[in-house]
Amino acid sequence: MQEGVLSLMQMVKTSSALAKLRREGIPYISILTNPTTGGVTASFGMLGDIIIAEPGALIGFAGPRVIKETIGEELPDGFQRSEYLLEHGMVDMVVDRRKLKEVLSKLLDLLYH
């Protein structure tokens, strides 16, 4: 997703579409790759019923440098990496791309049976 006013306006449309899925009982599985930053993280990337991230992925709204400068503190090791987010409840699982098809298949089987 490109950053800017037009893309930010699209966040509402995307979020509304996801709300329609939820009302219909259709799960939304979000897969976050490296990097997932900015508006994607601020909107549809983190709205999944199940959020999967790839190992070591940088995931955040702003980069670590910007956050560090904003809060004026050192950031923890691994901050904004998928494993850190998993430990802190922001993503549901970290899955290597080579196993993604298998994991998605199992998830869909659980959700629909």
N, CA, C and O atoms as a GROMACS GRO file, in nm:
protein
  452
    1MET      N    1   0.085  -0.117   0.000
    1MET     CA    2   0.000   0.000   0.000
    1MET      C    3   0.089   0.123   0.000
    1MET      O    4   0.178   0.135   0.083
    2GLN      N    5   0.065   0.212  -0.091
    2GLN     CA    6   0.141   0.336  -0.097
    2GLN      C    7   0.090   0.432   0.009
    2GLN      O    8  -0.030   0.440   0.034
    3GLU      N    9   0.182   0.505   0.071
    3GLU     CA   10   0.143   0.602   0.173
    3GLU      C   11   0.094   0.729   0.105
    3GLU      O   12   0.135   0.759  -0.007
    4GLY      N   13   0.010   0.802   0.169
    4GLY     CA   14  -0.041   0.927   0.116
    4GLY      C   15  -0.189   0.942   0.143
    4GLY      O   16  -0.254   0.850   0.192
    5VAL      N   17  -0.241   1.058   0.110
    5VAL     CA   18  -0.380   1.090   0.139
    5VAL      C   19  -0.476   0.993   0.070
    5VAL      O   20  -0.570   0.945   0.133
    6LEU      N   21  -0.453   0.963  -0.057
    6LEU     CA   22  -0.545   0.873  -0.128
    6LEU      C   23  -0.546   0.733  -0.067
    6LEU      O   24  -0.652   0.672  -0.053
    7SER      N   25  -0.429   0.683  -0.032
    7SER     CA   26  -0.425   0.550   0.026
    7SER      C   27  -0.487   0.549   0.166
    7SER      O   28  -0.551   0.451   0.205
    8LEU      N   29  -0.469   0.656   0.241
    8LEU     CA   30  -0.531   0.663   0.373
    8LEU      C   31  -0.683   0.663   0.362
    8LEU      O   32  -0.752   0.606   0.447
    9MET      N   33  -0.735   0.725   0.258
    9MET     CA   34  -0.880   0.724   0.237
    9MET      C   35  -0.929   0.583   0.205
    9MET      O   36  -1.043   0.549   0.236
   10GLN      N   37  -0.845   0.503   0.144
   10GLN     CA   38  -0.882   0.366   0.110
   10GLN      C   39  -0.890   0.276   0.233
   10GLN      O   40  -0.957   0.172   0.230
   11MET      N   41  -0.823   0.315   0.343
   11MET     CA   42  -0.826   0.234   0.464
   11MET      C   43  -0.969   0.215   0.514
   11MET      O   44  -1.004   0.108   0.564
   12VAL      N   45  -1.051   0.317   0.502
   12VAL     CA   46  -1.190   0.307   0.546
   12VAL      C   47  -1.264   0.204   0.462
   12VAL      O   48  -1.338   0.122   0.515
   13LYS      N   49  -1.244   0.209   0.333
   13LYS     CA   50  -1.311   0.113   0.244
   13LYS      C   51  -1.267  -0.030   0.274
   13LYS      O   52  -1.349  -0.122   0.279
   14THR      N   53  -1.138  -0.048   0.295
   14THR     CA   54  -1.085  -0.181   0.324
   14THR      C   55  -1.138  -0.232   0.457
   14THR      O   56  -1.181  -0.347   0.467
   15SER      N   57  -1.135  -0.148   0.558
   15SER     CA   58  -1.185  -0.187   0.690
   15SER      C   59  -1.334  -0.218   0.685
   15SER      O   60  -1.380  -0.310   0.752
   16SER      N   61  -1.410  -0.144   0.606
   16SER     CA   62  -1.554  -0.170   0.590
   16SER      C   63  -1.577  -0.304   0.522
   16SER      O   64  -1.669  -0.378   0.559
   17ALA      N   65  -1.496  -0.336   0.424
   17ALA     CA   66  -1.509  -0.465   0.356
   17ALA      C   67  -1.482  -0.580   0.452
   17ALA      O   68  -1.550  -0.682   0.448
   18LEU      N   69  -1.383  -0.562   0.539
   18LEU     CA   70  -1.354  -0.666   0.638
   18LEU      C   71  -1.467  -0.680   0.738
   18LEU      O   72  -1.494  -0.790   0.786
   19ALA      N   73  -1.533  -0.570   0.772
   19ALA     CA   74  -1.649  -0.575   0.862
   19ALA      C   75  -1.762  -0.655   0.798
   19ALA      O   76  -1.833  -0.728   0.867
   20LYS      N   77  -1.779  -0.642   0.666
   20LYS     CA   78  -1.881  -0.720   0.596
   20LYS      C   79  -1.850  -0.870   0.604
   20LYS      O   80  -1.940  -0.952   0.626
   21LEU      N   81  -1.723  -0.904   0.588
   21LEU     CA   82  -1.684  -1.045   0.601
   21LEU      C   83  -1.720  -1.097   0.739
   21LEU      O   84  -1.776  -1.206   0.754
   22ARG      N   85  -1.688  -1.019   0.840
   22ARG     CA   86  -1.716  -1.060   0.978
   22ARG      C   87  -1.864  -1.082   0.999
   22ARG      O   88  -1.904  -1.181   1.061
   23ARG      N   89  -1.947  -0.990   0.948
   23ARG     CA   90  -2.092  -1.004   0.963
   23ARG      C   91  -2.143  -1.132   0.896
   23ARG      O   92  -2.239  -1.193   0.943
   24GLU      N   93  -2.079  -1.172   0.789
   24GLU     CA   94  -2.119  -1.292   0.716
   24GLU      C   95  -2.056  -1.419   0.774
   24GLU      O   96  -2.084  -1.530   0.728
   25GLY      N   97  -1.973  -1.402   0.876
   25GLY     CA   98  -1.909  -1.518   0.938
   25GLY      C   99  -1.794  -1.575   0.857
   25GLY      O  100  -1.757  -1.691   0.874
   26ILE      N  101  -1.738  -1.493   0.770
   26ILE     CA  102  -1.625  -1.537   0.687
   26ILE      C  103  -1.496  -1.489   0.752
   26ILE      O  104  -1.477  -1.368   0.770
   27PRO      N  105  -1.407  -1.581   0.787
   27PRO     CA  106  -1.284  -1.540   0.854
   27PRO      C  107  -1.187  -1.468   0.760
   27PRO      O  108  -1.182  -1.495   0.640
   28TYR      N  109  -1.113  -1.376   0.817
   28TYR     CA  110  -1.009  -1.303   0.744
   28TYR      C  111  -0.875  -1.341   0.806
   28TYR      O  112  -0.849  -1.312   0.923
   29ILE      N  113  -0.791  -1.405   0.727
   29ILE     CA  114  -0.658  -1.443   0.773
   29ILE      C  115  -0.559  -1.346   0.710
   29ILE      O  116  -0.547  -1.336   0.588
   30SER      N  117  -0.489  -1.274   0.796
   30SER     CA  118  -0.392  -1.175   0.751
   30SER      C  119  -0.253  -1.237   0.757
   30SER      O  120  -0.215  -1.297   0.857
   31ILE      N  121  -0.177  -1.222   0.648
   31ILE     CA  122  -0.040  -1.274   0.642
   31ILE      C  123   0.054  -1.156   0.625
   31ILE      O  124   0.050  -1.087   0.523
   32LEU      N  125   0.138  -1.133   0.726
   32LEU     CA  126   0.229  -1.020   0.727
   32LEU      C  127   0.369  -1.065   0.685
   32LEU      O  128   0.429  -1.153   0.747
   33THR      N  129   0.419  -1.004   0.579
   33THR     CA  130   0.551  -1.037   0.528
   33THR      C  131   0.649  -0.926   0.565
   33THR      O  132   0.609  -0.824   0.621
   34ASN      N  133   0.774  -0.946   0.534
   34ASN     CA  134   0.879  -0.850   0.568
   34ASN      C  135   0.905  -0.755   0.452
   34ASN      O  136   0.940  -0.801   0.344
   35PRO      N  137   0.891  -0.627   0.471
   35PRO     CA  138   0.838  -0.557   0.588
   35PRO      C  139   0.690  -0.528   0.573
   35PRO      O  140   0.639  -0.518   0.461
   36THR      N  141   0.620  -0.517   0.685
   36THR     CA  142   0.482  -0.471   0.687
   36THR      C  143   0.480  -0.348   0.776
   36THR      O  144   0.491  -0.358   0.899
   37THR      N  145   0.468  -0.232   0.714
   37THR     CA  146   0.478  -0.108   0.791
   37THR      C  147   0.371  -0.008   0.745
   37THR      O  148   0.296  -0.034   0.651
   38GLY      N  149   0.367   0.103   0.814
   38GLY     CA  150   0.280   0.214   0.776
   38GLY      C  151   0.134   0.179   0.779
   38GLY      O  152   0.085   0.115   0.872
   39GLY      N  153   0.063   0.223   0.675
   39GLY     CA  154  -0.081   0.210   0.669
   39GLY      C  155  -0.130   0.067   0.672
   39GLY      O  156  -0.240   0.040   0.721
   40VAL      N  157  -0.052  -0.027   0.620
   40VAL     CA  158  -0.094  -0.167   0.622
   40VAL      C  159  -0.106  -0.214   0.767
   40VAL      O  160  -0.204  -0.279   0.804
   41THR      N  161  -0.007  -0.180   0.848
   41THR     CA  162  -0.012  -0.218   0.989
   41THR      C  163  -0.122  -0.141   1.061
   41THR      O  164  -0.187  -0.195   1.151
   42ALA      N  165  -0.142  -0.017   1.023
   42ALA     CA  166  -0.242   0.067   1.090
   42ALA      C  167  -0.384   0.026   1.054
   42ALA      O  168  -0.477   0.066   1.123
   43SER      N  169  -0.402  -0.052   0.949
   43SER     CA  170  -0.538  -0.087   0.910
   43SER      C  171  -0.554  -0.237   0.890
   43SER      O  172  -0.552  -0.313   0.986
   44PHE      N  173  -0.569  -0.279   0.767
   44PHE     CA  174  -0.612  -0.416   0.739
   44PHE      C  175  -0.513  -0.524   0.778
   44PHE      O  176  -0.553  -0.639   0.796
   45GLY      N  177  -0.387  -0.492   0.793
   45GLY     CA  178  -0.289  -0.593   0.831
   45GLY      C  179  -0.313  -0.650   0.970
   45GLY      O  180  -0.288  -0.768   0.995
   46MET      N  181  -0.362  -0.567   1.060
   46MET     CA  182  -0.382  -0.609   1.198
   46MET      C  183  -0.528  -0.638   1.233
   46MET      O  184  -0.561  -0.658   1.350
   47LEU      N  185  -0.615  -0.639   1.134
   47LEU     CA  186  -0.757  -0.663   1.158
   47LEU      C  187  -0.799  -0.808   1.137
   47LEU      O  188  -0.917  -0.841   1.147
   48GLY      N  189  -0.704  -0.895   1.109
   48GLY     CA  190  -0.736  -1.034   1.081
   48GLY      C  191  -0.794  -1.107   1.201
   48GLY      O  192  -0.761  -1.078   1.316
   49ASP      N  193  -0.880  -1.202   1.173
   49ASP     CA  194  -0.927  -1.292   1.278
   49ASP      C  195  -0.810  -1.379   1.324
   49ASP      O  196  -0.798  -1.414   1.441
   50ILE      N  197  -0.725  -1.411   1.229
   50ILE     CA  198  -0.600  -1.482   1.256
   50ILE      C  199  -0.490  -1.403   1.185
   50ILE      O  200  -0.501  -1.374   1.066
   51ILE      N  201  -0.385  -1.369   1.259
   51ILE     CA  202  -0.275  -1.292   1.201
   51ILE      C  203  -0.150  -1.378   1.204
   51ILE      O  204  -0.104  -1.422   1.310
   52ILE      N  205  -0.096  -1.402   1.085
   52ILE     CA  206   0.024  -1.483   1.067
   52ILE      C  207   0.136  -1.391   1.020
   52ILE      O  208   0.113  -1.304   0.935
   53ALA      N  209   0.255  -1.410   1.073
   53ALA     CA  210   0.371  -1.332   1.029
   53ALA      C  211   0.482  -1.428   0.988
   53ALA      O  212   0.493  -1.538   1.042
   54GLU      N  213   0.563  -1.385   0.893
   54GLU     CA  214   0.677  -1.468   0.857
   54GLU      C  215   0.791  -1.442   0.955
   54GLU      O  216   0.800  -1.333   1.013
   55PRO      N  217   0.879  -1.539   0.973
   55PRO     CA  218   0.988  -1.524   1.069
   55PRO      C  219   1.074  -1.400   1.041
   55PRO      O  220   1.110  -1.372   0.927
   56GLY      N  221   1.105  -1.328   1.148
   56GLY     CA  222   1.194  -1.213   1.139
   56GLY      C  223   1.137  -1.090   1.072
   56GLY      O  224   1.209  -0.993   1.049
   57ALA      N  225   1.010  -1.092   1.039
   57ALA     CA  226   0.950  -0.979   0.966
   57ALA      C  227   0.946  -0.853   1.051
   57ALA      O  228   0.916  -0.857   1.170
   58LEU      N  229   0.978  -0.740   0.987
   58LEU     CA  230   0.963  -0.609   1.050
   58LEU      C  231   0.817  -0.569   1.034
   58LEU      O  232   0.766  -0.560   0.922
   59ILE      N  233   0.750  -0.546   1.147
   59ILE     CA  234   0.608  -0.513   1.146
   59ILE      C  235   0.586  -0.394   1.239
   59ILE      O  236   0.615  -0.401   1.358
   60GLY      N  237   0.534  -0.285   1.184
   60GLY     CA  238   0.509  -0.169   1.268
   60GLY      C  239   0.453  -0.054   1.188
   60GLY      O  240   0.460  -0.053   1.065
   61PHE      N  241   0.398   0.044   1.257
   61PHE     CA  242   0.344   0.161   1.189
   61PHE      C  243   0.457   0.253   1.146
   61PHE      O  244   0.464   0.295   1.030
   62ALA      N  245   0.546   0.285   1.238
   62ALA     CA  246   0.663   0.367   1.208
   62ALA      C  247   0.786   0.282   1.237
   62ALA      O  248   0.779   0.185   1.313
   63GLY      N  249   0.896   0.317   1.176
   63GLY     CA  250   1.018   0.242   1.196
   63GLY      C  251   1.076   0.259   1.335
   63GLY      O  252   1.042   0.354   1.405
   64PRO      N  253   1.164   0.167   1.375
   64PRO     CA  254   1.223   0.173   1.509
   64PRO      C  255   1.294   0.306   1.537
   64PRO      O  256   1.287   0.358   1.649
   65ARG      N  257   1.363   0.362   1.439
   65ARG     CA  258   1.434   0.489   1.460
   65ARG      C  259   1.336   0.600   1.496
   65ARG      O  260   1.361   0.678   1.587
   66VAL      N  261   1.225   0.607   1.424
   66VAL     CA  262   1.126   0.711   1.451
   66VAL      C  263   1.065   0.694   1.590
   66VAL      O  264   1.046   0.792   1.662
   67ILE      N  265   1.035   0.572   1.627
   67ILE     CA  266   0.976   0.546   1.759
   67ILE      C  267   1.075   0.581   1.869
   67ILE      O  268   1.040   0.645   1.968
   68LYS      N  269   1.200   0.538   1.850
   68LYS     CA  270   1.304   0.567   1.949
   68LYS      C  271   1.319   0.718   1.969
   68LYS      O  272   1.328   0.766   2.082
   69GLU      N  273   1.321   0.793   1.859
   69GLU     CA  274   1.333   0.938   1.868
   69GLU      C  275   1.209   1.001   1.932
   69GLU      O  276   1.220   1.099   2.006
   70THR      N  277   1.093   0.945   1.904
   70THR     CA  278   0.968   1.000   1.958
   70THR      C  279   0.956   0.979   2.109
   70THR      O  280   0.920   1.072   2.182
   71ILE      N  281   0.987   0.857   2.155
   71ILE     CA  282   0.971   0.830   2.298
   71ILE      C  283   1.097   0.860   2.378
   71ILE      O  284   1.092   0.867   2.501
   72GLY      N  285   1.209   0.877   2.308
   72GLY     CA  286   1.334   0.911   2.376
   72GLY      C  287   1.389   0.800   2.463
   72GLY      O  288   1.457   0.827   2.562
   73GLU      N  289   1.361   0.676   2.427
   73GLU     CA  290   1.410   0.560   2.504
   73GLU      C  291   1.465   0.454   2.411
   73GLU      O  292   1.432   0.449   2.293
   74GLU      N  293   1.552   0.369   2.467
   74GLU     CA  294   1.601   0.255   2.392
   74GLU      C  295   1.487   0.155   2.374
   74GLU      O  296   1.402   0.141   2.462
   75LEU      N  297   1.486   0.087   2.262
   75LEU     CA  298   1.383  -0.013   2.235
   75LEU      C  299   1.436  -0.152   2.271
   75LEU      O  300   1.556  -0.177   2.260
   76PRO      N  301   1.348  -0.242   2.313
   76PRO     CA  302   1.391  -0.378   2.347
   76PRO      C  303   1.446  -0.451   2.224
   76PRO      O  304   1.411  -0.419   2.111
   77ASP      N  305   1.533  -0.549   2.249
   77ASP     CA  306   1.585  -0.631   2.140
   77ASP      C  307   1.470  -0.697   2.066
   77ASP      O  308   1.376  -0.748   2.127
   78GLY      N  309   1.478  -0.696   1.935
   78GLY     CA  310   1.376  -0.762   1.853
   78GLY      C  311   1.247  -0.684   1.839
   78GLY      O  312   1.151  -0.734   1.782
   79PHE      N  313   1.244  -0.561   1.891
   79PHE     CA  314   1.124  -0.479   1.885
   79PHE      C  315   1.076  -0.467   1.741
   79PHE      O  316   1.156  -0.441   1.652
   80GLN      N  317   0.949  -0.485   1.719
   80GLN     CA  318   0.882  -0.479   1.589
   80GLN      C  319   0.915  -0.597   1.498
   80GLN      O  320   0.886  -0.591   1.378
   81ARG      N  321   0.973  -0.700   1.549
   81ARG     CA  322   0.994  -0.822   1.471
   81ARG      C  323   0.883  -0.920   1.506
   81ARG      O  324   0.826  -0.916   1.615
   82SER      N  325   0.852  -1.007   1.412
   82SER     CA  326   0.738  -1.096   1.428
   82SER      C  327   0.742  -1.178   1.557
   82SER      O  328   0.638  -1.197   1.621
   83GLU      N  329   0.858  -1.226   1.597
   83GLU     CA  330   0.867  -1.307   1.718
   83GLU      C  331   0.834  -1.225   1.843
   83GLU      O  332   0.769  -1.274   1.935
   84TYR      N  333   0.879  -1.101   1.846
   84TYR     CA  334   0.847  -1.010   1.957
   84TYR      C  335   0.696  -0.985   1.963
   84TYR      O  336   0.636  -0.987   2.071
   85LEU      N  337   0.636  -0.963   1.847
   85LEU     CA  338   0.492  -0.938   1.842
   85LEU      C  339   0.412  -1.062   1.883
   85LEU      O  340   0.306  -1.050   1.944
   86LEU      N  341   0.462  -1.179   1.849
   86LEU     CA  342   0.398  -1.304   1.893
   86LEU      C  343   0.401  -1.314   2.045
   86LEU      O  344   0.299  -1.344   2.107
   87GLU      N  345   0.517  -1.288   2.105
   87GLU     CA  346   0.532  -1.293   2.251
   87GLU      C  347   0.440  -1.193   2.322
   87GLU      O  348   0.401  -1.216   2.436
   88HIS      N  349   0.406  -1.084   2.254
   88HIS     CA  350   0.325  -0.979   2.316
   88HIS      C  351   0.180  -0.978   2.265
   88HIS      O  352   0.107  -0.881   2.286
   89GLY      N  353   0.139  -1.086   2.198
   89GLY     CA  354  -0.001  -1.103   2.160
   89GLY      C  355  -0.050  -1.022   2.042
   89GLY      O  356  -0.171  -1.007   2.023
   90MET      N  357   0.040  -0.969   1.962
   90MET     CA  358  -0.001  -0.889   1.847
   90MET      C  359  -0.020  -0.972   1.720
   90MET      O  360  -0.094  -0.932   1.630
   91VAL      N  361   0.044  -1.086   1.713
   91VAL     CA  362   0.021  -1.180   1.603
   91VAL      C  363  -0.009  -1.316   1.665
   91VAL      O  364   0.030  -1.344   1.778
   92ASP      N  365  -0.077  -1.401   1.589
   92ASP     CA  366  -0.118  -1.531   1.642
   92ASP      C  367  -0.016  -1.642   1.618
   92ASP      O  368  -0.006  -1.735   1.697
   93MET      N  369   0.058  -1.631   1.512
   93MET     CA  370   0.160  -1.732   1.483
   93MET      C  371   0.264  -1.678   1.386
   93MET      O  372   0.238  -1.587   1.308
   94VAL      N  373   0.382  -1.738   1.395
   94VAL     CA  374   0.491  -1.707   1.303
   94VAL      C  375   0.515  -1.834   1.221
   94VAL      O  376   0.542  -1.940   1.276
   95VAL      N  377   0.503  -1.821   1.089
   95VAL     CA  378   0.510  -1.938   1.001
   95VAL      C  379   0.604  -1.909   0.885
   95VAL      O  380   0.592  -1.807   0.818
   96ASP      N  381   0.697  -1.999   0.864
   96ASP     CA  382   0.787  -1.991   0.749
   96ASP      C  383   0.706  -2.006   0.621
   96ASP      O  384   0.611  -2.084   0.615
   97ARG      N  385   0.742  -1.932   0.519
   97ARG     CA  386   0.668  -1.937   0.391
   97ARG      C  387   0.657  -2.078   0.334
   97ARG      O  388   0.557  -2.113   0.272
   98ARG      N  389   0.760  -2.158   0.356
   98ARG     CA  390   0.758  -2.294   0.302
   98ARG      C  391   0.652  -2.380   0.368
   98ARG      O  392   0.612  -2.482   0.311
   99LYS      N  393   0.604  -2.342   0.487
   99LYS     CA  394   0.501  -2.420   0.557
   99LYS      C  395   0.366  -2.350   0.554
   99LYS      O  396   0.269  -2.400   0.612
  100LEU      N  397   0.357  -2.236   0.487
  100LEU     CA  398   0.236  -2.156   0.489
  100LEU      C  399   0.116  -2.229   0.428
  100LEU      O  400   0.006  -2.223   0.483
  101LYS      N  401   0.136  -2.296   0.317
  101LYS     CA  402   0.026  -2.368   0.252
  101LYS      C  403  -0.033  -2.473   0.346
  101LYS      O  404  -0.155  -2.485   0.358
  102GLU      N  405   0.052  -2.547   0.412
  102GLU     CA  406   0.008  -2.651   0.505
  102GLU      C  407  -0.068  -2.590   0.624
  102GLU      O  408  -0.173  -2.641   0.663
  103VAL      N  409  -0.014  -2.482   0.680
  103VAL     CA  410  -0.078  -2.418   0.795
  103VAL      C  411  -0.213  -2.358   0.756
  103VAL      O  412  -0.311  -2.372   0.830
  104LEU      N  413  -0.219  -2.291   0.642
  104LEU     CA  414  -0.345  -2.233   0.597
  104LEU      C  415  -0.449  -2.341   0.572
  104LEU      O  416  -0.566  -2.324   0.605
  105SER      N  417  -0.408  -2.452   0.516
  105SER     CA  418  -0.499  -2.563   0.492
  105SER      C  419  -0.557  -2.615   0.623
  105SER      O  420  -0.677  -2.639   0.632
  106LYS      N  421  -0.473  -2.632   0.725
  106LYS     CA  422  -0.519  -2.680   0.855
  106LYS      C  423  -0.613  -2.578   0.920
  106LYS      O  424  -0.716  -2.616   0.976
  107LEU      N  425  -0.578  -2.451   0.912
  107LEU     CA  426  -0.664  -2.347   0.969
  107LEU      C  427  -0.801  -2.345   0.904
  107LEU      O  428  -0.903  -2.339   0.973
  108LEU      N  429  -0.804  -2.349   0.773
  108LEU     CA  430  -0.932  -2.348   0.701
  108LEU      C  431  -1.014  -2.471   0.732
  108LEU      O  432  -1.136  -2.464   0.743
  109ASP      N  433  -0.946  -2.584   0.746
  109ASP     CA  434  -1.016  -2.707   0.782
  109ASP      C  435  -1.079  -2.693   0.922
  109ASP      O  436  -1.193  -2.734   0.942
  110LEU      N  437  -1.006  -2.635   1.015
  110LEU     CA  438  -1.060  -2.613   1.151
  110LEU      C  439  -1.176  -2.516   1.150
  110LEU      O  440  -1.274  -2.536   1.220
  111LEU      N  441  -1.165  -2.411   1.071
  111LEU     CA  442  -1.267  -2.307   1.068
  111LEU      C  443  -1.396  -2.352   1.000
  111LEU      O  444  -1.504  -2.304   1.034
  112TYR      N  445  -1.386  -2.444   0.905
  112TYR     CA  446  -1.503  -2.481   0.826
  112TYR      C  447  -1.555  -2.622   0.852
  112TYR      O  448  -1.644  -2.669   0.780
  113HIS      N  449  -1.502  -2.690   0.954
  113HIS     CA  450  -1.554  -2.825   0.984
  113HIS      C  451  -1.589  -2.837   1.129
  113HIS      O  452  -1.634  -2.943   1.172
   0.00000   0.00000   0.00000
